Each structure stands twice: as C-alpha cells, then as structure tokens.
Amino acid sequence: MFPDSAIAKKFSLSERKCSYLVSFGLAPYFTSLLEAKLFKRNFVLLFDESMNKSFQLKQMDFHVRFWDADLLNVGSCGLHKVHDACKTAMVAAGWGLEKVLKSMYRLLEDTPARHEDYFKTSQCTQAPLKFCAHRWLENSKVAQGAFDILPHFKKFCDSAAKKEITQPQTESFETVRTAVNNDMFLSSKLAFFVSFSKQLEPFLRKYQTDNPMVPFLFTDLHNLTFAVLRRFVKKEIIANLSSTSDILNFSVNDPQNHVTGHAVDIGFVADSVIKDLKRERKVTDLQILNFKNDCKLIMVAFMEKFLAKSPLQYLLVKIWPVLIQA
C-alpha cells in the first residue's frame, strides 16, 4: 500500500476501521473545504426531476459544478511531460535521428520513379513511415521500420553511387547516404530508441482516455520511474530510494550513482547489434563505451526533465491510492 515509506510498510488496519476513518474523518473534512470554497466562487447549478423507480417517488437531483485548481491539483498533463522529456533527452545526445528518419520518408515520398529504383535495387516493398516531431514516443514504429529496412537503403545508396540508378539530387538523399555509410551505430541507435520508447508507451496508451485515472497515477508513475532508473543506476542506490521525496530529490546526473558504461541497459536488440559489429571488428571497445554513455545521457536527461515537474510531487496524487483501497 505504501511503496514509498519503509515505516508505513508495517502499517496494518482492519477494513472496517479504515472505512470508518475515511467516511467519518476525511470525508467531512474535505466536504467542509469544498463548501468553504464554493461560497467564494461562481458556480453552475444543475438539476433534474425524475421518477425514482426504487422508491416509486419523484426525485429532484442537484449538482453543483465549479473548478478549483488548489483543491484538485495534480499538476499539468502527465502525457505531455513524458513526451517533452523524451524529446529533450533524444536531442541531448546529438544523434540527429529526427533528421535521418524524416529524410528516409521524404526520399521516397510522392516519387514513383524513385520507388521503382528502390524496389529494383533492394527487392523490398516496405517503405519508411512518417516521423512526427511533436510526439516522439509515438515514433517507435517509425524507428522500428527504419531499423528493418536500413540494409535495403544502403543497397539503394550504393547502387546510386555506382550509377546503376539515377542518383537523387536532394538534401534528403545526402542525409540518408551519409548516415548509412558513415554512422556504424545507426542501427544500434534506432534499436535503443525503440527499446526506450516502448518502455514508456504503455503509460501513454493507458492515460489517453476520458476515464478517471488519477487514483492509479501514483503507482504507474512510481513504476515507470524505477523502470527507467534500473537501466543506469546502481542497484544499491535504487534500494535506498524508499520514499517519494527520495525519488524527487534524487541526483539523477551524479556519476557516483550510475553503473559503469558497459553495464548500462541499452536493450536486447541494440546490444546484439553491437556484439555483431564488434565481432566483425567494425567498432572498437572505446566506441562502444562512448555509445553506451550516450544512451545513459539520454536516460539521465529524460529523468531530469520528467522528475522536475512530475505529478508525484502533488499530495492528491500520493494519497488517492490509499483512499481507493479504503
């Protein structure tokens, strides 16, 4: 019930007593707060008279509608915070994935002749998907598609260089050709982005709804935070984060709290790609270490941005799971 407090973990209370405290302790208190604020603000009165089938009597119901940010403050939209944090983190690494993914799409967009050349050289019918710049976490399918067809794009660029097909005279082609020929870690970067974004996507899908989800917000944010931290923070450090205040005040960018570069969790697929590159002697150990440090930089930047304005800091978010269980 209380994952953020070592003391409260030992707390026990019978169902009836807890229900009594909520019904006759907390409920009257919040009702008095609501009434005090109601008479100081404008409000809308809704009413409806209908037949109560249970009592077979006429019944008139009244509903008062008004808004108070102080009474129900859970911060700004958590979905936007996750999106913004991911965008900030990916830009911090300086990988330029956004430009590459956009260029791959534009290279074949509305050009039937170039589509035909692409199919002729690669025998691949799969085309790149469009990248959405303001919704980074919804681009995992775009990155996964680019990862799958990257070898085919390399064949396309090589055929253009050999003048087997007409070479496109566009900036998009130059961007793609430079990326596939010069960036040995491009596949690893795409694989890491897919792995990282898929870890965050379930939260976005769950909360893109009109249903009342605030009671579950604390638990889901708590789990999401620790899921990301486990990828680059030492286990003994994570074990000491026993309260919400510990998480919010945690120094994410302190290297003393991080695992060594080679121990950073970059995802199974990205790790497999790097092992293949190393086995083929296309990259050195130092380059691999630098890449994993870049991945860590992305996750550090994400957590800094995310925790700075996380809904976890609001009292209502923290206490609601307790009220629901009561």
C-alpha positions as CSV (number, residue, x, y, z in Angstrom):
1,M,0.0,0.0,0.0
2,F,2.9,2.4,0.8
3,P,5.8,1.6,-1.5
4,D,7.5,4.9,-0.8
5,S,7.8,4.5,3.0
6,A,9.8,1.9,4.9
7,I,7.9,2.7,8.2
8,A,4.4,2.7,6.6
9,K,5.0,-0.7,5.1
10,K,4.5,-2.2,8.6
11,F,1.2,-0.3,8.9
12,S,-1.9,-2.6,9.3
13,L,-5.5,-1.7,9.7
14,S,-8.8,-3.6,9.5
15,E,-11.2,-2.9,6.7
16,R,-14.0,-1.5,8.9
17,K,-11.7,0.8,10.9
18,C,-10.1,2.3,7.7
19,S,-13.6,2.7,6.1
20,Y,-14.8,4.5,9.3
21,L,-11.8,6.9,9.3
22,V,-12.5,7.8,5.6
23,S,-16.3,8.1,6.0
24,F,-16.4,10.0,9.3
25,G,-13.0,11.6,9.4
26,L,-11.6,12.5,5.9
27,A,-15.0,12.9,4.1
28,P,-16.4,15.6,6.5
29,Y,-13.1,17.4,6.4
30,F,-13.0,17.6,2.6
31,T,-16.7,18.4,2.4
32,S,-16.1,21.4,4.7
33,L,-13.3,22.5,2.5
34,L,-15.5,22.2,-0.6
35,E,-18.3,24.2,0.9
36,A,-16.0,26.9,2.1
37,K,-14.6,27.3,-1.4
38,L,-17.9,27.0,-3.1
39,F,-19.4,30.1,-1.5
40,K,-16.4,32.2,-2.5
41,R,-16.7,31.4,-6.3
42,N,-19.1,31.4,-9.1
43,F,-20.7,28.0,-9.8
44,V,-23.2,26.3,-12.1
45,L,-26.3,24.6,-10.6
46,L,-27.6,21.6,-12.5
47,F,-30.9,20.0,-11.6
48,D,-33.2,17.3,-12.9
49,E,-36.5,15.9,-11.6
50,S,-37.4,12.3,-12.5
51,M,-39.1,9.2,-11.2
52,N,-37.1,7.1,-8.7
53,K,-38.0,3.6,-9.7
54,S,-36.7,2.1,-6.5
55,F,-38.8,4.2,-4.2
56,Q,-41.6,5.0,-6.7
57,L,-41.4,8.6,-5.8
58,K,-40.5,11.8,-7.7
59,Q,-36.9,12.9,-7.0
60,M,-35.1,16.1,-7.8
61,D,-31.3,15.9,-8.0
62,F,-29.0,18.9,-7.8
63,H,-25.4,19.1,-9.0
64,V,-23.0,22.0,-8.4
65,R,-20.2,22.4,-10.9
66,F,-17.2,24.6,-10.3
67,W,-13.4,24.4,-10.7
68,D,-10.7,25.0,-8.1
69,A,-7.1,24.3,-9.1
70,D,-5.9,24.3,-5.4
71,L,-8.4,21.6,-4.4
72,L,-7.7,19.2,-7.2
73,N,-4.1,19.9,-8.2
74,V,-2.3,17.1,-9.9
75,G,0.0,19.2,-12.0
76,S,-0.1,19.6,-15.7
77,C,-0.8,16.8,-18.2
78,G,1.5,13.9,-17.4
79,L,1.3,12.7,-21.1
80,H,2.9,15.9,-22.3
81,K,5.6,15.7,-19.6
82,V,6.6,12.3,-20.8
83,H,6.6,13.3,-24.5
84,D,8.6,16.5,-23.8
85,A,11.1,14.7,-21.6
86,C,11.7,12.1,-24.3
87,K,12.2,14.8,-27.0
88,T,14.6,16.7,-24.8
89,A,16.6,13.6,-24.0
90,M,16.9,12.4,-27.6
91,V,18.1,15.9,-28.7
92,A,20.6,16.0,-25.8
93,A,22.6,13.0,-27.3
94,G,23.1,14.9,-30.6
95,W,22.4,11.7,-32.7
96,G,20.3,13.5,-35.3
97,L,17.8,10.6,-35.6
98,E,14.9,13.0,-36.3
99,K,16.7,14.4,-39.4
100,V,17.6,10.9,-40.7
101,L,14.0,9.4,-40.2
102,K,12.5,12.4,-41.9
103,S,14.9,12.2,-44.8
104,M,14.2,8.5,-45.3
105,Y,10.5,9.3,-45.6
106,R,10.9,12.3,-47.9
107,L,13.3,10.5,-50.1
108,L,10.6,8.1,-51.4
109,E,7.6,10.4,-50.8
110,D,5.4,11.0,-53.9
111,T,8.2,9.8,-56.3
112,P,7.1,6.7,-58.2
113,A,10.3,6.6,-60.2
114,R,12.4,6.6,-57.1
115,H,10.2,4.0,-55.6
116,E,10.8,1.8,-58.6
117,D,14.5,2.2,-58.3
118,Y,14.4,1.4,-54.6
119,F,12.5,-1.8,-55.2
120,K,14.7,-2.7,-58.1
121,T,17.9,-2.5,-56.1
122,S,16.6,-3.8,-52.8
123,Q,13.7,-6.1,-53.7
124,C,12.0,-4.5,-50.7
125,T,8.4,-3.2,-50.8
126,Q,8.4,-1.8,-47.3
127,A,8.6,2.0,-47.3
128,P,9.6,4.3,-44.4
129,L,6.9,5.7,-42.2
130,K,6.4,9.4,-41.5
131,F,8.1,10.8,-38.4
132,C,6.1,13.0,-36.0
133,A,8.3,15.6,-34.4
134,H,5.9,16.7,-31.6
135,R,5.1,13.1,-30.4
136,W,8.4,11.4,-30.1
137,L,7.1,8.4,-28.2
138,E,4.7,7.5,-31.0
139,N,7.6,7.1,-33.4
140,S,8.7,3.7,-32.2
141,K,7.0,2.1,-35.2
142,V,8.8,4.6,-37.4
143,A,12.2,3.8,-35.9
144,Q,11.4,0.0,-36.0
145,G,10.5,0.3,-39.7
146,A,13.7,2.2,-40.4
147,F,15.7,-0.4,-38.5
148,D,14.2,-3.2,-40.6
149,I,14.8,-1.5,-44.0
150,L,18.2,0.1,-43.2
151,P,20.2,-2.6,-45.2
152,H,17.9,-2.0,-48.2
153,F,18.5,1.7,-48.1
154,K,22.2,1.0,-48.0
155,K,21.9,-1.0,-51.2
156,F,19.9,1.8,-52.7
157,C,22.6,4.4,-51.9
158,D,25.4,2.1,-53.1
159,S,23.6,1.5,-56.4
160,A,23.2,5.2,-56.9
161,A,26.9,5.7,-56.2
162,K,27.7,3.1,-58.9
163,K,25.3,4.9,-61.3
164,E,23.2,1.8,-61.6
165,I,20.2,4.0,-61.0
166,T,19.6,7.7,-61.2
167,Q,21.2,9.4,-58.1
168,P,18.7,11.8,-56.4
169,Q,20.0,15.3,-56.2
170,T,18.3,16.2,-52.9
171,E,19.3,17.0,-49.4
172,S,17.3,14.0,-48.1
173,F,19.4,11.6,-50.1
174,E,22.6,13.1,-48.9
175,T,21.5,12.9,-45.3
176,V,20.5,9.2,-45.7
177,R,23.6,8.3,-47.6
178,T,25.9,9.9,-45.1
179,A,24.1,8.2,-42.2
180,V,24.0,4.7,-43.6
181,N,27.6,4.8,-44.8
182,N,29.4,6.7,-42.0
183,D,27.4,6.0,-38.9
184,M,28.3,2.5,-37.8
185,F,26.0,2.8,-34.8
186,L,22.9,3.9,-36.7
187,S,21.1,0.5,-36.3
188,S,22.1,0.5,-32.6
189,K,20.7,4.0,-32.1
190,L,17.4,3.1,-33.7
191,A,17.2,-0.2,-31.7
192,F,17.9,1.7,-28.4
193,F,15.2,4.3,-29.2
194,V,12.7,1.6,-30.0
195,S,13.5,-0.1,-26.7
196,F,13.3,3.1,-24.6
197,S,10.1,4.4,-26.2
198,K,8.4,1.0,-25.9
199,Q,9.1,1.1,-22.1
200,L,7.2,4.4,-21.9
201,E,4.4,3.8,-24.4
202,P,2.2,1.7,-22.1
203,F,1.8,4.7,-19.8
204,L,0.8,6.9,-22.7
205,R,-1.8,4.4,-24.1
206,K,-3.3,3.8,-20.6
207,Y,-3.8,7.5,-19.9
208,Q,-5.1,8.6,-23.3
209,T,-8.6,8.2,-22.1
210,D,-11.5,10.2,-20.6
211,N,-11.9,7.7,-17.7
212,P,-10.9,8.8,-14.2
213,M,-7.3,7.6,-13.9
214,V,-5.9,9.8,-11.1
215,P,-6.3,7.0,-8.5
216,F,-3.8,4.9,-10.5
217,L,-1.4,7.7,-11.4
218,F,0.9,7.4,-8.4
219,T,1.5,3.7,-8.8
220,D,2.1,3.9,-12.6
221,L,4.4,6.9,-12.3
222,H,6.3,5.2,-9.5
223,N,6.8,2.0,-11.5
224,L,7.7,4.0,-14.7
225,T,10.4,6.0,-12.8
226,F,12.0,2.9,-11.3
227,A,11.9,1.0,-14.6
228,V,14.0,3.7,-16.2
229,L,16.3,4.2,-13.3
230,R,17.2,0.5,-13.2
231,R,18.7,0.8,-16.6
232,F,21.6,3.0,-15.5
233,V,21.5,3.4,-11.7
234,K,23.3,1.1,-9.2
235,K,21.1,-1.4,-7.5
236,E,22.2,-0.4,-4.0
237,I,21.3,3.2,-4.8
238,I,17.8,2.3,-6.0
239,A,17.3,0.2,-2.9
240,N,17.7,3.3,-0.8
241,L,15.0,5.3,-2.6
242,S,12.3,4.3,-0.2
243,S,10.1,7.4,-0.3
244,T,8.6,9.8,-2.9
245,S,10.8,12.6,-1.5
246,D,13.8,10.4,-2.0
247,I,12.9,10.0,-5.7
248,L,12.1,13.6,-6.3
249,N,15.3,14.8,-4.6
250,F,17.5,12.1,-6.2
251,S,20.5,13.4,-8.0
252,V,20.0,11.7,-11.3
253,N,23.0,13.3,-13.0
254,D,25.5,12.3,-10.3
255,P,28.0,9.8,-11.9
256,Q,28.6,8.2,-8.5
257,N,25.0,6.9,-8.6
258,H,25.5,5.3,-12.1
259,V,26.6,1.9,-13.2
260,T,29.7,1.6,-15.3
261,G,29.4,2.4,-19.0
262,H,29.4,-1.2,-20.2
263,A,26.7,-2.1,-17.7
264,V,24.1,0.4,-19.0
265,D,21.0,-1.4,-20.2
266,I,20.5,-0.3,-23.8
267,G,18.0,-3.1,-24.7
268,F,18.5,-6.6,-26.1
269,V,18.4,-5.8,-29.8
270,A,20.8,-2.8,-29.6
271,D,23.2,-4.9,-27.5
272,S,23.0,-7.8,-30.1
273,V,23.7,-5.4,-32.9
274,I,26.8,-4.0,-31.1
275,K,28.1,-7.5,-30.4
276,D,27.8,-8.3,-34.2
277,L,29.7,-5.0,-35.0
278,K,32.4,-5.9,-32.5
279,R,32.7,-9.5,-33.8
280,E,33.2,-8.1,-37.3
281,R,35.7,-5.6,-36.0
282,K,33.8,-2.6,-37.3
283,V,33.8,-0.8,-34.0
284,T,36.3,-0.6,-31.0
285,D,35.6,-1.1,-27.3
286,L,36.1,2.7,-26.8
287,Q,33.4,3.5,-29.4
288,I,31.0,1.0,-27.8
289,L,31.7,2.6,-24.4
290,N,31.0,6.1,-25.8
291,F,27.8,4.9,-27.4
292,K,26.5,3.4,-24.1
293,N,27.4,6.6,-22.3
294,D,25.3,8.4,-24.9
295,C,22.4,6.1,-24.1
296,K,22.9,6.8,-20.4
297,L,23.0,10.6,-21.2
298,I,19.6,10.2,-22.9
299,M,18.0,8.4,-19.9
300,V,19.6,10.9,-17.4
301,A,18.2,13.9,-19.4
302,F,14.8,12.2,-19.6
303,M,14.6,11.6,-15.8
304,E,15.8,15.2,-15.0
305,K,13.1,16.7,-17.2
306,F,10.4,14.2,-16.1
307,L,11.0,14.5,-12.3
308,A,11.3,18.3,-12.4
309,K,7.5,18.6,-13.0
310,S,6.3,15.1,-12.2
311,P,2.8,14.7,-10.7
312,L,4.5,12.6,-8.0
313,Q,5.1,15.9,-6.1
314,Y,1.4,16.6,-5.6
315,L,-0.3,15.5,-2.4
316,L,-3.5,14.4,-4.1
317,V,-1.7,12.0,-6.4
318,K,0.1,10.4,-3.4
319,I,-2.9,10.0,-1.1
320,W,-5.5,8.9,-3.7
321,P,-4.4,5.2,-3.8
322,V,-5.0,5.0,-0.1
323,L,-8.5,6.4,-0.4
324,I,-9.4,4.0,-3.2
325,Q,-8.3,1.0,-1.1
326,A,-10.4,2.2,1.8
